[in-house]
Amino acid sequence: MNSNNLGEFDPRATLRERIHWGVDQTRIQELKLKLPVSARDWFNQLPKSVSRDWKELSSGFKKRYCKARSSYSERYFTMAMKDSETPLEFFYRLNSAAGKADIDFRKSSKRLEKHVLRFITKLKDARLKTSLQGQRFRRISDLEYALQQDEDVWRTDDQEMTTTKPRDFRADNIP
């Protein structure tokens, strides 16, 4: 850091200001050096009063670059199941998104019904989707239990397939 960037030391400043003298300027310089070009352009166009004050700068930076791209409710309503996740993992992620969006599906049976329907329609597993559509869930824990059972069945089937010895059906292979 260039010493020209440091302000004058004020021996009459408060103890806190004297202790932290130079720290804010160092933070500002470190931030500026680590920014990509587009963010550095944003930094360079800031008024000097903002670019030299760490609190103002960090507040402006957070507002510009650290905010969510969409609202929690928008994320909840547009959420889709990832290829890499199980239905149960997607269920937990959707429940978490509903909580962040202030959609309390546990208190209202109508909200629960809509939440469950949203979950079922977003499922990628057609077999499970068909199986769940015909059921009525009075509590969210009932759906969670059904998903755990489904996961256990698939896990058991996978283990049986890997543990069974493949048979050799060639004519010359008589036991």
Secondary structure, 3 states (H helix, E strand, C coil): CCHHHCCCCCCCCCHHHHHCCCHHHHHHHHHHHHCCHHHHHHHHCCCHHHHCCHHHHHHHHHHHHCCCCCCHHHHHHHCCCCCCCCHHHHHHHHHHHHHHCCCCCCCCHHHHHHHHHHHHHHCCCHHHHHHHHCCCCCCHHHHHHHHHHHHHHHHHHHHHHHHCCCCCCCCCCCC
